[in-house]
Amino acid sequence: MEVDFTPFFEKYEALVEKVERVFEQMKNKFPAEVQCKPGCSDCCNALFDLTLIESLYINFHFNQQFKKGSQRDLLIEKANRADRQTYKIKRAAYKLTQEDSDDERAIKEVSLKRIRCPLLNDQDLCNLYDFRPIACRIYGIPQAIGGKGHVCGFSGFKPGESYPTFNHDIVHDQLMAISGEFVQAIGAKNFKIAGMLIPVSMALITDFNEEYLGIASDSEAADEENKLNGEKND
């Protein structure tokens, strides 16, 4: 079957527009504190994962913009390198959770790690800026993640002072909901993929084909329908 991403990408883009409005409001209200500008790439070295819908979105536009050629090959090479680094960091974090019951410590250890995003070019600009993830879009303003406050270290927001805070958890839940709707719509065999979290590097190099998504082929779907009809006639 051919997967139609359009309705789910539209829902995602509508969410992106809301997030962008929040960021612009904060930037207008706190111009001295929000330091985001071209060439500032602190967020491009942070380690974070994408929901399924964001992974599909960035993968789709990456393949549209870089169909073939040396630049695509270079980006794929960078993505593979970043993915290996991410795997090592996550494996070390998992080992730490097995040795120490303090999960907060492991989370903090991971948050301090730095991995250069494969989409960040030599001019410290994003090669896929218009389609960057939501985490990249709101990095420079105060936000709550898991009930705890976070802010870019290069911003002018002062510790201990009160500011409007972007609730990342609410947006994450909405992203998970869109992912769930997508998985249900395509009839994936394993609904658990809706809850997958994927690094940017892996999102770029993954082939989100029917086999990966767990979608029955047209022939398999026909066989299953014939089997059900046969059981009903018995």
Backbone hydrogen bonds, N-H to C=O, Kabsch-Sander energy under -0.5 kcal/mol:
donor,donor_aa,acceptor,acceptor_aa,energy
3,V,1,M,-0.6
5,F,3,V,-0.8
8,F,5,F,-0.9
9,F,5,F,-2.7
10,E,6,T,-2.3
11,K,7,P,-1.3
12,Y,8,F,-2.1
13,E,9,F,-2.8
14,A,10,E,-1.9
15,L,11,K,-1.7
16,V,12,Y,-2.3
17,E,13,E,-2.2
18,K,14,A,-1.5
19,V,15,L,-2.2
20,E,16,V,-2.7
21,R,17,E,-1.9
22,V,18,K,-1.9
23,F,19,V,-2.3
24,E,20,E,-2.5
25,Q,21,R,-2.3
26,M,22,V,-2.1
27,K,23,F,-2.6
28,N,24,E,-2.4
29,K,25,Q,-1.9
30,F,26,M,-2.7
33,E,30,F,-0.6
34,V,30,F,-2.3
35,Q,33,E,-0.9
39,G,124,D,-0.6
40,C,37,K,-2.3
41,S,39,G,-0.7
44,C,41,S,-0.6
45,N,42,D,-1.6
46,A,43,C,-1.0
48,F,46,A,-0.7
50,L,198,I,-3.2
52,L,196,M,-0.5
55,S,51,T,-2.3
56,L,52,L,-2.7
57,Y,53,I,-2.0
58,I,54,E,-2.7
59,N,55,S,-2.1
60,F,56,L,-2.4
61,H,57,Y,-2.1
62,F,58,I,-2.0
63,N,59,N,-2.3
64,Q,60,F,-1.6
65,Q,61,H,-2.3
66,F,62,F,-2.6
73,D,69,G,-2.1
74,L,70,S,-2.4
75,L,71,Q,-2.3
76,I,72,R,-2.6
77,E,73,D,-2.2
78,K,74,L,-2.4
79,A,75,L,-2.5
80,N,76,I,-2.5
81,R,77,E,-2.0
82,A,78,K,-2.6
83,D,79,A,-2.4
84,R,80,N,-1.9
85,Q,81,R,-1.8
86,T,82,A,-2.5
87,Y,83,D,-2.4
88,K,84,R,-1.9
89,I,85,Q,-2.1
90,K,86,T,-2.6
91,R,87,Y,-2.5
92,A,88,K,-2.2
93,A,89,I,-2.2
94,Y,90,K,-2.5
95,K,91,R,-2.2
96,L,92,A,-1.9
97,T,93,A,-1.8
98,Q,94,Y,-1.4
99,E,95,K,-1.4
100,D,96,L,-2.1
103,D,101,S,-1.3
105,R,102,D,-0.6
106,A,102,D,-1.1
107,I,103,D,-2.4
108,K,104,E,-2.3
109,E,105,R,-2.3
110,V,106,A,-2.2
111,S,107,I,-2.3
112,L,108,K,-1.2
113,K,110,V,-1.4
115,I,45,N,-2.0
117,C,44,C,-2.7
120,L,117,C,-2.0
121,N,119,L,-0.6
121,N,125,L,-2.9
124,D,121,N,-1.9
127,N,119,L,-2.8
129,Y,126,C,-0.9
131,F,128,L,-1.5
132,R,129,Y,-1.6
136,C,133,P,-0.5
137,R,133,P,-1.0
137,R,134,I,-0.6
138,I,134,I,-1.3
141,I,138,I,-1.6
143,Q,150,H,-2.5
144,A,166,F,-2.8
145,I,143,Q,-0.5
145,I,148,K,-2.9
148,K,145,I,-1.4
150,H,143,Q,-2.7
152,C,139,Y,-0.6
155,S,152,C,-1.5
156,G,33,E,-3.0
161,E,158,K,-1.7
166,F,142,P,-2.8
167,N,165,T,-0.5
168,H,144,A,-1.6
168,H,166,F,-1.2
169,D,144,A,-0.8
171,V,167,N,-1.2
172,H,168,H,-2.6
173,D,169,D,-2.2
174,Q,170,I,-1.7
175,L,171,V,-2.4
176,M,172,H,-2.4
177,A,173,D,-1.9
178,I,174,Q,-2.1
179,S,175,L,-2.2
180,G,176,M,-2.4
181,E,177,A,-2.3
182,F,178,I,-2.3
183,V,179,S,-2.4
184,Q,180,G,-2.2
185,A,181,E,-2.2
186,I,182,F,-2.1
187,G,183,V,-0.5
187,G,184,Q,-0.6
188,A,183,V,-2.0
189,K,214,G,-2.9
191,F,189,K,-0.6
193,I,190,N,-1.4
194,A,191,F,-1.9
195,G,192,K,-1.8
196,M,193,I,-1.5
198,I,50,L,-3.0
200,V,48,F,-0.6
203,A,199,P,-2.3
204,L,200,V,-1.8
205,I,201,S,-1.4
206,T,202,M,-1.6
208,F,206,T,-1.0
209,N,207,D,-2.5
213,L,209,N,-2.5
214,G,210,E,-1.0
215,I,210,E,-2.7
221,A,217,S,-2.8
222,A,218,D,-2.2
223,D,219,S,-2.4
224,E,220,E,-2.3
225,E,221,A,-2.2
226,N,222,A,-2.6
227,K,223,D,-2.2
228,L,224,E,-2.3
229,N,225,E,-2.5
230,G,226,N,-2.3
231,E,227,K,-2.0
232,K,228,L,-1.9
233,N,229,N,-1.6
234,D,230,G,-0.9
